Amino acid sequence: MPNVSKFAGSGFSATLRDYGRFGLFFLNGGWADGQRILPKDWTVEASSPKSLKGGRPLNYGYFWWPAWATDSTPDPQGAFAAIGIFGQYIYVNPTEHIVIVLWSARSKPVGMDIVDDMDFFAAAVAALH
């Protein structure tokens, strides 16, 4: 069988479908094939903001970024995303039960986005209504 994986950077080699399945795994609280793989509420813990030593807030979980609204406030629907350096995303919106996967190939890690990515995801979710 031919290798269908593509290099995705930073040691994570997967297909677009694999990214989506991983997003669904997190959306479903760490369950796969009817079995709990992750401890209860671990996906909530992993996708929520943390505090640095000394109490300084950090809008980052365990490799997951809590989504932000247009004015940089936390997303009211509790969405979160895994974000790759050149525009790769696994966006998870538990309130709407939606996963969006985006593979971009931006030429620079910052300053290449035309619109705020979280605004794009929020608009896509709103368009589904």
N, CA, C and O atoms as a GROMACS GRO file, in nm:
protein
  516
    1MET      N    1   0.085  -0.118   0.000
    1MET     CA    2   0.000   0.000   0.000
    1MET      C    3   0.089   0.124   0.000
    1MET      O    4   0.183   0.131   0.080
    2PRO      N    5   0.063   0.221  -0.087
    2PRO     CA    6   0.147   0.341  -0.091
    2PRO      C    7   0.128   0.427   0.033
    2PRO      O    8   0.021   0.429   0.093
    3ASN      N    9   0.232   0.498   0.068
    3ASN     CA   10   0.226   0.589   0.182
    3ASN      C   11   0.149   0.713   0.138
    3ASN      O   12   0.195   0.785   0.049
    4VAL      N   13   0.033   0.740   0.198
    4VAL     CA   14  -0.050   0.854   0.159
    4VAL      C   15  -0.031   0.973   0.251
    4VAL      O   16  -0.095   1.076   0.231
    5SER      N   17   0.056   0.962   0.351
    5SER     CA   18   0.079   1.074   0.441
    5SER      C   19   0.163   1.180   0.372
    5SER      O   20   0.242   1.151   0.284
    6LYS      N   21   0.144   1.301   0.414
    6LYS     CA   22   0.220   1.415   0.364
    6LYS      C   23   0.297   1.473   0.482
    6LYS      O   24   0.250   1.468   0.596
    7PHE      N   25   0.412   1.529   0.455
    7PHE     CA   26   0.488   1.593   0.562
    7PHE      C   27   0.414   1.716   0.608
    7PHE      O   28   0.374   1.798   0.526
    8ALA      N   29   0.394   1.730   0.738
    8ALA     CA   30   0.317   1.842   0.791
    8ALA      C   31   0.401   1.933   0.880
    8ALA      O   32   0.347   2.029   0.935
    9GLY      N   33   0.526   1.907   0.895
    9GLY     CA   34   0.611   1.993   0.976
    9GLY      C   35   0.609   1.955   1.122
    9GLY      O   36   0.513   1.896   1.171
   10SER      N   37   0.715   1.990   1.192
   10SER     CA   38   0.729   1.967   1.335
   10SER      C   39   0.707   1.822   1.376
   10SER      O   40   0.668   1.795   1.490
   11GLY      N   41   0.731   1.731   1.287
   11GLY     CA   42   0.725   1.590   1.322
   11GLY      C   43   0.587   1.528   1.318
   11GLY      O   44   0.573   1.410   1.350
   12PHE      N   45   0.486   1.602   1.280
   12PHE     CA   46   0.351   1.548   1.273
   12PHE      C   47   0.316   1.526   1.127
   12PHE      O   48   0.288   1.622   1.055
   13SER      N   49   0.318   1.403   1.083
   13SER     CA   50   0.291   1.370   0.944
   13SER      C   51   0.156   1.300   0.937
   13SER      O   52   0.140   1.190   0.989
   14ALA      N   53   0.059   1.364   0.871
   14ALA     CA   54  -0.076   1.310   0.866
   14ALA      C   55  -0.149   1.365   0.744
   14ALA      O   56  -0.108   1.466   0.686
   15THR      N   57  -0.256   1.299   0.707
   15THR     CA   58  -0.340   1.348   0.598
   15THR      C   59  -0.439   1.449   0.653
   15THR      O   60  -0.456   1.462   0.774
   16LEU      N   61  -0.505   1.520   0.564
   16LEU     CA   62  -0.608   1.614   0.604
   16LEU      C   63  -0.719   1.542   0.682
   16LEU      O   64  -0.770   1.594   0.782
   17ARG      N   65  -0.754   1.425   0.637
   17ARG     CA   66  -0.856   1.344   0.706
   17ARG      C   67  -0.810   1.308   0.847
   17ARG      O   68  -0.891   1.310   0.941
   18ASP      N   69  -0.681   1.275   0.864
   18ASP     CA   70  -0.628   1.245   0.998
   18ASP      C   71  -0.642   1.365   1.090
   18ASP      O   72  -0.680   1.351   1.206
   19TYR      N   73  -0.612   1.484   1.038
   19TYR     CA   74  -0.629   1.606   1.117
   19TYR      C   75  -0.775   1.617   1.163
   19TYR      O   76  -0.802   1.645   1.280
   20GLY      N   77  -0.868   1.595   1.071
   20GLY     CA   78  -1.010   1.603   1.104
   20GLY      C   79  -1.050   1.500   1.208
   20GLY      O   80  -1.126   1.530   1.300
   21ARG      N   81  -1.000   1.380   1.194
   21ARG     CA   82  -1.032   1.275   1.291
   21ARG      C   83  -0.976   1.308   1.429
   21ARG      O   84  -1.039   1.280   1.531
   22PHE      N   85  -0.857   1.369   1.433
   22PHE     CA   86  -0.801   1.410   1.561
   22PHE      C   87  -0.887   1.520   1.623
   22PHE      O   88  -0.909   1.520   1.744
   23GLY      N   89  -0.936   1.614   1.541
   23GLY     CA   90  -1.027   1.718   1.589
   23GLY      C   91  -1.154   1.657   1.645
   23GLY      O   92  -1.203   1.700   1.750
   24LEU      N   93  -1.210   1.558   1.577
   24LEU     CA   94  -1.331   1.490   1.625
   24LEU      C   95  -1.304   1.416   1.756
   24LEU      O   96  -1.389   1.412   1.844
   25PHE      N   97  -1.186   1.359   1.767
   25PHE     CA   98  -1.147   1.291   1.891
   25PHE      C   99  -1.151   1.390   2.008
   25PHE      O  100  -1.201   1.356   2.115
   26PHE      N  101  -1.099   1.510   1.988
   26PHE     CA  102  -1.104   1.612   2.093
   26PHE      C  103  -1.246   1.663   2.114
   26PHE      O  104  -1.288   1.683   2.228
   27LEU      N  105  -1.319   1.684   2.006
   27LEU     CA  106  -1.458   1.729   2.017
   27LEU      C  107  -1.540   1.633   2.102
   27LEU      O  108  -1.625   1.674   2.180
   28ASN      N  109  -1.513   1.505   2.086
   28ASN     CA  110  -1.587   1.402   2.158
   28ASN      C  111  -1.528   1.369   2.294
   28ASN      O  112  -1.560   1.265   2.352
   29GLY      N  113  -1.442   1.455   2.346
   29GLY     CA  114  -1.391   1.439   2.482
   29GLY      C  115  -1.289   1.329   2.500
   29GLY      O  116  -1.270   1.280   2.612
   30GLY      N  117  -1.222   1.288   2.392
   30GLY     CA  118  -1.118   1.185   2.406
   30GLY      C  119  -1.170   1.043   2.393
   30GLY      O  120  -1.106   0.949   2.442
   31TRP      N  121  -1.285   1.027   2.328
   31TRP     CA  122  -1.342   0.895   2.305
   31TRP      C  123  -1.311   0.850   2.163
   31TRP      O  124  -1.311   0.931   2.070
   32ALA      N  125  -1.284   0.721   2.146
   32ALA     CA  126  -1.263   0.662   2.013
   32ALA      C  127  -1.318   0.520   2.015
   32ALA      O  128  -1.290   0.443   2.107
   33ASP      N  129  -1.394   0.486   1.915
   33ASP     CA  130  -1.454   0.352   1.904
   33ASP      C  131  -1.526   0.308   2.031
   33ASP      O  132  -1.518   0.192   2.071
   34GLY      N  133  -1.597   0.403   2.093
   34GLY     CA  134  -1.674   0.371   2.212
   34GLY      C  135  -1.593   0.355   2.340
   34GLY      O  136  -1.646   0.312   2.442
   35GLN      N  137  -1.464   0.389   2.335
   35GLN     CA  138  -1.380   0.376   2.452
   35GLN      C  139  -1.321   0.511   2.490
   35GLN      O  140  -1.282   0.590   2.404
   36ARG      N  141  -1.316   0.537   2.620
   36ARG     CA  142  -1.250   0.658   2.668
   36ARG      C  143  -1.099   0.635   2.660
   36ARG      O  144  -1.046   0.544   2.723
   37ILE      N  145  -1.031   0.720   2.582
   37ILE     CA  146  -0.887   0.710   2.567
   37ILE      C  147  -0.816   0.807   2.662
   37ILE      O  148  -0.714   0.773   2.721
   38LEU      N  149  -0.871   0.925   2.676
   38LEU     CA  150  -0.814   1.027   2.764
   38LEU      C  151  -0.895   1.036   2.893
   38LEU      O  152  -1.014   1.003   2.894
   39PRO      N  153  -0.832   1.079   3.002
   39PRO     CA  154  -0.907   1.095   3.127
   39PRO      C  155  -1.023   1.193   3.110
   39PRO      O  156  -1.018   1.285   3.028
   40LYS      N  157  -1.128   1.172   3.188
   40LYS     CA  158  -1.246   1.258   3.184
   40LYS      C  159  -1.205   1.404   3.201
   40LYS      O  160  -1.125   1.437   3.288
   41ASP      N  161  -1.260   1.490   3.118
   41ASP     CA  162  -1.237   1.635   3.119
   41ASP      C  163  -1.096   1.678   3.081
   41ASP      O  164  -1.063   1.796   3.093
   42TRP      N  165  -1.011   1.585   3.036
   42TRP     CA  166  -0.876   1.624   2.998
   42TRP      C  167  -0.876   1.715   2.875
   42TRP      O  168  -0.794   1.807   2.867
   43THR      N  169  -0.966   1.693   2.781
   43THR     CA  170  -0.970   1.779   2.662
   43THR      C  171  -1.011   1.921   2.700
   43THR      O  172  -0.964   2.017   2.638
   44VAL      N  173  -1.097   1.936   2.800
   44VAL     CA  174  -1.133   2.070   2.849
   44VAL      C  175  -1.011   2.135   2.913
   44VAL      O  176  -0.982   2.252   2.887
   45GLU      N  177  -0.940   2.060   2.994
   45GLU     CA  178  -0.819   2.112   3.058
   45GLU      C  179  -0.714   2.150   2.953
   45GLU      O  180  -0.651   2.255   2.963
   46ALA      N  181  -0.696   2.066   2.853
   46ALA     CA  182  -0.593   2.089   2.751
   46ALA      C  183  -0.624   2.210   2.664
   46ALA      O  184  -0.532   2.272   2.610
   47SER      N  185  -0.750   2.244   2.649
   47SER     CA  186  -0.788   2.353   2.558
   47SER      C  187  -0.824   2.483   2.629
   47SER      O  188  -0.874   2.576   2.566
   48SER      N  189  -0.798   2.489   2.758
   48SER     CA  190  -0.831   2.611   2.834
   48SER      C  191  -0.705   2.689   2.868
   48SER      O  192  -0.596   2.633   2.875
   49PRO      N  193  -0.720   2.822   2.888
   49PRO     CA  194  -0.604   2.906   2.922
   49PRO      C  195  -0.538   2.862   3.052
   49PRO      O  196  -0.602   2.806   3.141
   50LYS      N  197  -0.409   2.888   3.061
   50LYS     CA  198  -0.332   2.854   3.180
   50LYS      C  199  -0.275   2.981   3.243
   50LYS      O  200  -0.291   3.090   3.189
   51SER      N  201  -0.210   2.966   3.355
   51SER     CA  202  -0.138   3.075   3.421
   51SER      C  203   0.008   3.036   3.432
   51SER      O  204   0.042   2.922   3.463
   52LEU      N  205   0.093   3.133   3.407
   52LEU     CA  206   0.236   3.112   3.422
   52LEU      C  207   0.274   3.119   3.569
   52LEU      O  208   0.194   3.163   3.652
   53LYS      N  209   0.394   3.078   3.599
   53LYS     CA  210   0.443   3.089   3.737
   53LYS      C  211   0.434   3.235   3.777
   53LYS      O  212   0.478   3.323   3.702
   54GLY      N  213   0.379   3.262   3.891
   54GLY     CA  214   0.357   3.399   3.935
   54GLY      C  215   0.217   3.449   3.904
   54GLY      O  216   0.182   3.561   3.941
   55GLY      N  217   0.136   3.366   3.834
   55GLY     CA  218  -0.002   3.401   3.811
   55GLY      C  219  -0.033   3.477   3.683
   55GLY      O  220  -0.149   3.507   3.657
   56ARG      N  221   0.068   3.509   3.602
   56ARG     CA  222   0.041   3.581   3.477
   56ARG      C  223  -0.041   3.492   3.383
   56ARG      O  224  -0.002   3.378   3.358
   57PRO      N  225  -0.154   3.543   3.330
   57PRO     CA  226  -0.239   3.460   3.244
   57PRO      C  227  -0.173   3.432   3.109
   57PRO      O  228  -0.097   3.513   3.056
   58LEU      N  229  -0.203   3.315   3.056
   58LEU     CA  230  -0.151   3.273   2.926
   58LEU      C  231  -0.267   3.214   2.847
   58LEU      O  232  -0.328   3.116   2.890
   59ASN      N  233  -0.299   3.272   2.734
   59ASN     CA  234  -0.410   3.224   2.651
   59ASN      C  235  -0.362   3.105   2.566
   59ASN      O  236  -0.358   3.112   2.444
   60TYR      N  237  -0.328   2.997   2.636
   60TYR     CA  238  -0.275   2.878   2.569
   60TYR      C  239  -0.298   2.760   2.661
   60TYR      O  240  -0.285   2.773   2.783
   61GLY      N  241  -0.332   2.646   2.603
   61GLY     CA  242  -0.349   2.524   2.681
   61GLY      C  243  -0.231   2.431   2.658
   61GLY      O  244  -0.116   2.474   2.659
   62TYR      N  245  -0.260   2.304   2.636
   62TYR     CA  246  -0.156   2.205   2.606
   62TYR      C  247  -0.159   2.180   2.456
   62TYR      O  248  -0.225   2.087   2.409
   63PHE      N  249  -0.089   2.264   2.381
   63PHE     CA  250  -0.083   2.263   2.235
   63PHE      C  251  -0.213   2.307   2.169
   63PHE      O  252  -0.230   2.291   2.048
   64TRP      N  253  -0.306   2.361   2.247
   64TRP     CA  254  -0.432   2.413   2.194
   64TRP      C  255  -0.445   2.559   2.237
   64TRP      O  256  -0.412   2.595   2.350
   65TRP      N  257  -0.493   2.641   2.146
   65TRP     CA  258  -0.519   2.782   2.173
   65TRP      C  259  -0.668   2.803   2.189
   65TRP      O  260  -0.744   2.771   2.098
   66PRO      N  261  -0.714   2.856   2.302
   66PRO     CA  262  -0.855   2.894   2.311
   66PRO      C  263  -0.884   2.999   2.202
   66PRO      O  264  -0.806   3.093   2.184
   67ALA      N  265  -0.994   2.983   2.132
   67ALA     CA  266  -1.027   3.077   2.024
   67ALA      C  267  -1.062   3.213   2.082
   67ALA      O  268  -1.103   3.224   2.198
   68TRP      N  269  -1.047   3.314   2.002
   68TRP     CA  270  -1.078   3.449   2.044
   68TRP      C  271  -1.186   3.505   1.954
   68TRP      O  272  -1.198   3.466   1.838
   69ALA      N  273  -1.263   3.597   2.007
   69ALA     CA  274  -1.365   3.666   1.930
   69ALA      C  275  -1.298   3.783   1.857
   69ALA      O  276  -1.178   3.806   1.874
   70THR      N  277  -1.374   3.855   1.777
   70THR     CA  278  -1.321   3.964   1.695
   70THR      C  279  -1.240   4.063   1.777
   70THR      O  280  -1.138   4.112   1.729
   71ASP      N  281  -1.283   4.094   1.896
   71ASP     CA  282  -1.213   4.195   1.977
   71ASP      C  283  -1.108   4.132   2.069
   71ASP      O  284  -1.071   4.191   2.170
   72SER      N  285  -1.061   4.013   2.034
   72SER     CA  286  -0.958   3.940   2.109
   72SER      C  287  -1.003   3.892   2.246
   72SER      O  288  -0.920   3.856   2.329
   73THR      N  289  -1.133   3.891   2.271
   73THR     CA  290  -1.184   3.831   2.394
   73THR      C  291  -1.206   3.682   2.370
   73THR      O  292  -1.218   3.640   2.254
   74PRO      N  293  -1.213   3.602   2.474
   74PRO     CA  294  -1.236   3.459   2.453
   74PRO      C  295  -1.365   3.433   2.375
   74PRO      O  296  -1.465   3.504   2.392
   75ASP      N  297  -1.362   3.332   2.290
   75ASP     CA  298  -1.478   3.296   2.211
   75ASP      C  299  -1.591   3.251   2.304
   75ASP      O  300  -1.569   3.165   2.389
   76PRO      N  301  -1.711   3.309   2.289
   76PRO     CA  302  -1.820   3.273   2.381
   76PRO      C  303  -1.869   3.129   2.366
   76PRO      O  304  -1.938   3.077   2.454
   77GLN      N  305  -1.835   3.064   2.254
   77GLN     CA  306  -1.878   2.926   2.234
   77GLN      C  307  -1.775   2.825   2.282
   77GLN      O  308  -1.795   2.704   2.267
   78GLY      N  309  -1.666   2.873   2.340
   78GLY     CA  310  -1.566   2.782   2.394
   78GLY      C  311  -1.483   2.711   2.289
   78GLY      O  312  -1.426   2.605   2.316
   79ALA      N  313  -1.475   2.767   2.169
   79ALA     CA  314  -1.397   2.705   2.063
   79ALA      C  315  -1.248   2.712   2.095
   79ALA      O  316  -1.204   2.797   2.173
   80PHE      N  317  -1.173   2.623   2.035
   80PHE     CA  318  -1.028   2.621   2.051
   80PHE      C  319  -0.966   2.564   1.925
   80PHE      O  320  -1.036   2.503   1.843
   81ALA      N  321  -0.835   2.582   1.909
   81ALA     CA  322  -0.770   2.537   1.786
   81ALA      C  323  -0.626   2.496   1.810
   81ALA      O  324  -0.556   2.554   1.894
   82ALA      N  325  -0.583   2.395   1.736
   82ALA     CA  326  -0.441   2.365   1.723
   82ALA      C  327  -0.396   2.448   1.604
   82ALA      O  328  -0.459   2.446   1.498
   83ILE      N  329  -0.287   2.523   1.620
   83ILE     CA  330  -0.245   2.617   1.517
   83ILE      C  331  -0.102   2.588   1.476
   83ILE      O  332  -0.011   2.590   1.558
   84GLY      N  333  -0.083   2.561   1.347
   84GLY     CA  334   0.050   2.539   1.292
   84GLY      C  335   0.114   2.670   1.250
   84GLY      O  336   0.044   2.769   1.228
   85ILE      N  337   0.244   2.673   1.239
   85ILE     CA  338   0.319   2.795   1.216
   85ILE      C  339   0.290   2.860   1.080
   85ILE      O  340   0.301   2.982   1.067
   86PHE      N  341   0.253   2.784   0.979
   86PHE     CA  342   0.229   2.840   0.846
   86PHE      C  343   0.083   2.834   0.805
   86PHE      O  344   0.051   2.825   0.686
   87GLY      N  345  -0.008   2.839   0.904
   87GLY     CA  346  -0.151   2.847   0.875
   87GLY      C  347  -0.225   2.716   0.873
   87GLY      O  348  -0.328   2.704   0.806
   88GLN      N  349  -0.177   2.616   0.944
   88GLN     CA  350  -0.250   2.490   0.957
   88GLN      C  351  -0.335   2.498   1.083
   88GLN      O  352  -0.290   2.545   1.187
   89TYR      N  353  -0.458   2.452   1.073
   89TYR     CA  354  -0.551   2.462   1.186
   89TYR      C  355  -0.635   2.336   1.202
   89TYR      O  356  -0.674   2.271   1.104
   90ILE      N  357  -0.660   2.303   1.327
   90ILE     CA  358  -0.770   2.215   1.365
   90ILE      C  359  -0.854   2.300   1.459
   90ILE      O  360  -0.817   2.321   1.574
   91TYR      N  361  -0.967   2.348   1.411
   91TYR     CA  362  -1.057   2.434   1.488
   91TYR      C  363  -1.170   2.346   1.540
   91TYR      O  364  -1.234   2.273   1.464
   92VAL      N  365  -1.194   2.354   1.670
   92VAL     CA  366  -1.297   2.273   1.735
   92VAL      C  367  -1.394   2.366   1.807
   92VAL      O  368  -1.353   2.447   1.891
   93ASN      N  369  -1.522   2.354   1.773
   93ASN     CA  370  -1.625   2.435   1.838
   93ASN      C  371  -1.723   2.338   1.905
   93ASN      O  372  -1.813   2.286   1.840
   94PRO      N  373  -1.705   2.314   2.035
   94PRO     CA  374  -1.790   2.216   2.104
   94PRO      C  375  -1.937   2.256   2.112
   94PRO      O  376  -2.025   2.170   2.111
   95THR      N  377  -1.966   2.385   2.121
   95THR     CA  378  -2.105   2.431   2.132
   95THR      C  379  -2.182   2.397   2.005
   95THR      O  380  -2.297   2.352   2.011
   96GLU      N  381  -2.121   2.419   1.890
   96GLU     CA  382  -2.186   2.393   1.761
   96GLU      C  383  -2.158   2.252   1.709
   96GLU      O  384  -2.212   2.212   1.606
   97HIS      N  385  -2.073   2.177   1.781
   97HIS     CA  386  -2.035   2.042   1.741
   97HIS      C  387  -1.974   2.041   1.600
   97HIS      O  388  -2.017   1.965   1.513
   98ILE      N  389  -1.874   2.128   1.581
   98ILE     CA  390  -1.812   2.146   1.450
   98ILE      C  391  -1.660   2.137   1.463
   98ILE      O  392  -1.600   2.188   1.558
   99VAL      N  393  -1.599   2.072   1.366
   99VAL     CA  394  -1.453   2.070   1.350
   99VAL      C  395  -1.424   2.122   1.210
   99VAL      O  396  -1.484   2.078   1.112
  100ILE      N  397  -1.330   2.217   1.201
  100ILE     CA  398  -1.286   2.269   1.072
  100ILE      C  399  -1.136   2.247   1.064
  100ILE      O  400  -1.062   2.282   1.156
  101VAL      N  401  -1.091   2.189   0.954
  101VAL     CA  402  -0.948   2.168   0.932
  101VAL      C  403  -0.906   2.255   0.815
  101VAL      O  404  -0.972   2.257   0.711
  102LEU      N  405  -0.796   2.325   0.833
  102LEU     CA  406  -0.746   2.414   0.728
  102LEU      C  407  -0.597   2.389   0.712
  102LEU      O  408  -0.521   2.396   0.808
  103TRP      N  409  -0.557   2.361   0.590
  103TRP     CA  410  -0.416   2.349   0.557
  103TRP      C  411  -0.378   2.467   0.472
  103TRP      O  412  -0.426   2.482   0.359
  104SER      N  413  -0.294   2.551   0.523
  104SER     CA  414  -0.241   2.663   0.446
  104SER      C  415  -0.092   2.639   0.425
  104SER      O  416  -0.030   2.557   0.493
  105ALA      N  417  -0.038   2.711   0.331
  105ALA     CA  418   0.106   2.704   0.305
  105ALA      C  419   0.158   2.846   0.291
  105ALA      O  420   0.209   2.886   0.186
  106ARG      N  421   0.144   2.920   0.399
  106ARG     CA  422   0.190   3.059   0.398
  106ARG      C  423   0.342   3.063   0.387
  106ARG      O  424   0.412   2.979   0.444
  107SER      N  425   0.390   3.161   0.315
  107SER     CA  426   0.535   3.169   0.292
  107SER      C  427   0.611   3.221   0.413
  107SER      O  428   0.732   3.202   0.423
  108LYS      N  429   0.541   3.285   0.506
  108LYS     CA  430   0.603   3.334   0.630
  108LYS      C  431   0.514   3.294   0.746
  108LYS      O  432   0.392   3.282   0.730
  109PRO      N  433   0.573   3.272   0.864
  109PRO     CA  434   0.492   3.228   0.978
  109PRO      C  435   0.398   3.335   1.034
  109PRO      O  436   0.299   3.300   1.097
  110VAL      N  437   0.426   3.461   1.013
  110VAL     CA  438   0.339   3.567   1.063
  110VAL      C  439   0.319   3.673   0.956
  110VAL      O  440   0.401   3.686   0.865
  111GLY      N  441   0.210   3.748   0.967
  111GLY     CA  442   0.185   3.859   0.878
  111GLY      C  443   0.130   3.824   0.741
  111GLY      O  444   0.121   3.912   0.655
  112MET      N  445   0.092   3.700   0.719
  112MET     CA  446   0.042   3.659   0.587
  112MET      C  447  -0.110   3.646   0.584
  112MET      O  448  -0.167   3.627   0.476
  113ASP      N  449  -0.175   3.656   0.698
  113ASP     CA  450  -0.319   3.640   0.700
  113ASP      C  451  -0.389   3.768   0.655
  113ASP      O  452  -0.357   3.877   0.702
  114ILE      N  453  -0.484   3.752   0.564
  114ILE     CA  454  -0.560   3.865   0.512
  114ILE      C  455  -0.674   3.898   0.607
  114ILE      O  456  -0.706   4.015   0.628
  115VAL      N  457  -0.736   3.795   0.663
  115VAL     CA  458  -0.840   3.812   0.764
  115VAL      C  459  -0.795   3.734   0.887
  115VAL      O  460  -0.715   3.641   0.877
  116ASP      N  461  -0.847   3.772   1.002
  116ASP     CA  462  -0.819   3.697   1.124
  116ASP      C  463  -0.877   3.558   1.109
  116ASP      O  464  -0.995   3.542   1.077
  117ASP      N  465  -0.796   3.457   1.132
  117ASP     CA  466  -0.841   3.320   1.111
  117ASP      C  467  -0.960   3.283   1.198
  117ASP      O  468  -1.050   3.213   1.152
  118MET      N  469  -0.963   3.329   1.323
  118MET     CA  470  -1.076   3.298   1.409
  118MET      C  471  -1.204   3.365   1.359
  118MET      O  472  -1.313   3.309   1.373
  119ASP      N  473  -1.191   3.485   1.301
  119ASP     CA  474  -1.308   3.549   1.240
  119ASP      C  475  -1.360   3.464   1.124
  119ASP      O  476  -1.480   3.448   1.107
  120PHE      N  477  -1.268   3.410   1.046
  120PHE     CA  478  -1.305   3.323   0.934
  120PHE      C  479  -1.382   3.201   0.984
  120PHE      O  480  -1.487   3.166   0.929
  121PHE      N  481  -1.329   3.135   1.087
  121PHE     CA  482  -1.396   3.017   1.140
  121PHE      C  483  -1.533   3.050   1.198
  121PHE      O  484  -1.629   2.976   1.177
  122ALA      N  485  -1.542   3.162   1.270
  122ALA     CA  486  -1.672   3.205   1.326
  122ALA      C  487  -1.772   3.233   1.215
  122ALA      O  488  -1.889   3.199   1.228
  123ALA      N  489  -1.727   3.294   1.107
  123ALA     CA  490  -1.818   3.322   0.994
  123ALA      C  491  -1.861   3.192   0.927
  123ALA      O  492  -1.977   3.179   0.887
  124ALA      N  493  -1.771   3.096   0.914
  124ALA     CA  494  -1.807   2.967   0.855
  124ALA      C  495  -1.911   2.895   0.940
  124ALA      O  496  -2.006   2.838   0.888
  125VAL      N  497  -1.893   2.898   1.072
  125VAL     CA  498  -1.990   2.835   1.163
  125VAL      C  499  -2.125   2.907   1.153
  125VAL      O  500  -2.229   2.842   1.147
  126ALA      N  501  -2.123   3.039   1.150
  126ALA     CA  502  -2.249   3.117   1.139
  126ALA      C  503  -2.320   3.087   1.007
  126ALA      O  504  -2.442   3.083   1.003
  127ALA      N  505  -2.244   3.066   0.901
  127ALA     CA  506  -2.304   3.039   0.769
  127ALA      C  507  -2.375   2.904   0.766
  127ALA      O  508  -2.462   2.882   0.681
  128LEU      N  509  -2.342   2.815   0.856
  128LEU     CA  510  -2.406   2.684   0.861
  128LEU      C  511  -2.547   2.689   0.921
  128LEU      O  512  -2.623   2.592   0.911
  129HIS      N  513  -2.582   2.800   0.983
  129HIS     CA  514  -2.715   2.813   1.044
  129HIS      C  515  -2.816   2.842   0.941
  129HIS      O  516  -2.934   2.856   0.972
   0.00000   0.00000   0.00000
